[in-house]
């Protein structure tokens, strides 16, 4: 196992513990002497994700983790919540017993769990994953979401009209979420998407304040 500190290719195991996630091993580098931990998981089958454009790539757990961490940034979630959520998704994929799964199915798994976990994180993720064409379609998603209880008092409808939208003081990370990257876009389409994301960010700010 390569040392993350000095890059030495060899280390020794000084402790091993079984857990629900797999086997955690405490290692010591044979060169610099520093210690680090590794986690070993059993991969039953190699799962391939079919992208929207027809491309195929191997399922990447870390990619989902990164997208969820961005969506849940600064949300009041306990430690290990995101890790458990990814474990749940990976477990469901394995239970399907398929060698390939459409990216749309994987995306919906993430959306379903975020909807139950945290509404703001769900809105952030949905704003990019579902690629809303305008604020009106995004508003429909928010209206449907606010109709579902999340252990809190129901929020009042959000007025998403241009005259009533307050820009976010700090740009949200929603526009940078990339669980399932699509094909390249033209400069014109890129500018249109940038404007759409700016409008959506403003609505997210209002939703964040109302939930």
RAKA-V318182 format. One record per backbone hydrogen bond with DSSP energy under -1.0 kcal/mol. CO is the residue of the C=O (numbers start at 1). NH is the residue of the N-H. Records with the same first field share a line. If there is no record, write none. Layout:
CO: NH  NH
//
This chain:
3: 7
8: 3
10: 30
12: 28
15: 26
17: 24
22: 19
23: 40
24: 17
25: 38
26: 14  15
27: 36
28: 12
34: 29
36: 27
38: 25
40: 23
47: 59
48: 101
49: 57
50: 103
51: 54
55: 51
57: 49
60: 64
61: 65
62: 66
63: 67
64: 68
65: 69
66: 70
67: 71
68: 72
72: 75
75: 77
78: 81
80: 84
81: 85
82: 86
83: 87
84: 88
85: 89
86: 90
87: 91
88: 92
89: 93
90: 94
91: 95
92: 96
94: 97
99: 48
101: 50
102: 106
103: 107
104: 108
105: 109
106: 110
107: 111
108: 112
109: 113
110: 114
111: 115
112: 116
113: 117
114: 118
118: 122
119: 123
120: 124
121: 125
122: 126
123: 127
125: 128  129
126: 130
134: 138
135: 139
136: 140
137: 141
138: 142
139: 143
140: 144
141: 145
142: 146
145: 148
161: 164
173: 176
174: 177
186: 190
187: 191
188: 192
189: 193
190: 194
191: 195
192: 196
193: 197
194: 198
195: 199
196: 200
197: 201
198: 202
199: 203
200: 204
201: 205
202: 206
203: 207
204: 208
205: 209
206: 210
207: 211
//
